[in-house]
Amino acid sequence: MARRKADAAKEQNFEQLMTELEDNVKSLETDNKTLDESIAVFARSMQLAQLAAQQLQAAEQTVEQLSLVKGEIVNTLFEAERDVK
């Protein structure tokens, strides 16, 4: 069962991952779950967050590749964001 959920999550787009993550957060905040249920929801949420981060990283790489100008990457926005972190 957990394997099927993991495979299904890999097929979700970024927006679907974020929607499921938001639903999980609401569920953890409002539902009366057992400790085991809460841990299962948290574990699923961590998996979703990792997949979303991977998708964001892939999107950033795509933007950088599309921004190639005369062999130089135009990525000042990304450099500025990295400097802030």
C-alpha positions in Angstrom: 0.0 0.0 0.0 2.8 2.5 1.0 4.6 1.5 -2.2 1.6 2.3 -4.3 1.2 5.7 -2.7 4.9 6.5 -3.3 4.6 5.6 -6.9 1.4 7.7 -7.3 3.1 10.7 -5.6 5.9 10.5 -8.2 3.3 11.0 -10.9 1.7 14.0 -9.3 2.5 17.5 -10.6 3.8 20.2 -8.3 0.3 21.7 -7.7 -1.1 18.3 -6.8 1.7 17.7 -4.4 1.2 21.1 -2.7 -2.6 20.5 -2.5 -2.0 17.2 -0.8 0.6 18.7 1.6 -1.8 21.5 2.5 -4.6 18.9 3.2 -2.2 16.9 5.4 -1.3 20.0 7.4 -5.0 20.9 7.9 -5.7 17.3 8.9 -2.9 17.3 11.4 -4.0 20.6 12.9 -7.8 19.8 13.1 -8.4 16.1 13.1 -8.3 14.0 16.2 -5.7 11.4 15.1 -3.9 8.8 17.1 -0.2 9.1 17.4 0.4 6.4 14.8 -2.0 8.0 12.3 -0.3 11.4 12.8 3.1 9.9 12.2 1.9 8.2 9.0 0.5 11.5 7.8 3.7 13.3 8.7 5.8 10.7 6.9 3.7 11.0 3.8 4.0 14.8 4.0 7.8 14.6 4.2 7.8 12.4 1.1 5.6 14.9 -0.8 7.8 17.8 0.3 10.9 16.0 -1.0 9.2 15.3 -4.4 8.0 18.9 -4.6 11.6 20.1 -3.9 12.9 17.9 -6.6 10.4 19.2 -9.1 11.3 22.8 -8.2 15.0 22.0 -8.7 14.2 20.5 -12.1 12.2 23.6 -13.0 15.0 25.9 -12.0 17.5 23.9 -14.1 15.1 24.2 -17.1 14.7 27.9 -16.6 18.5 28.3 -16.5 18.9 26.2 -19.7 16.3 28.2 -21.4 18.0 31.4 -20.4 21.2 30.6 -22.2 22.5 33.7 -24.0 25.6 33.4 -26.1 26.8 30.5 -24.0 26.4 32.2 -20.7 23.7 31.5 -18.2 21.5 34.4 -17.3 20.6 33.5 -13.8 20.9 36.7 -11.8 17.6 36.0 -10.1 18.7 32.7 -8.9 22.0 34.0 -7.7 20.3 36.8 -5.8 18.0 34.3 -4.1 21.0 32.1 -3.2 22.8 35.1 -1.7 19.8 35.9 0.5 19.8 32.3 1.9 
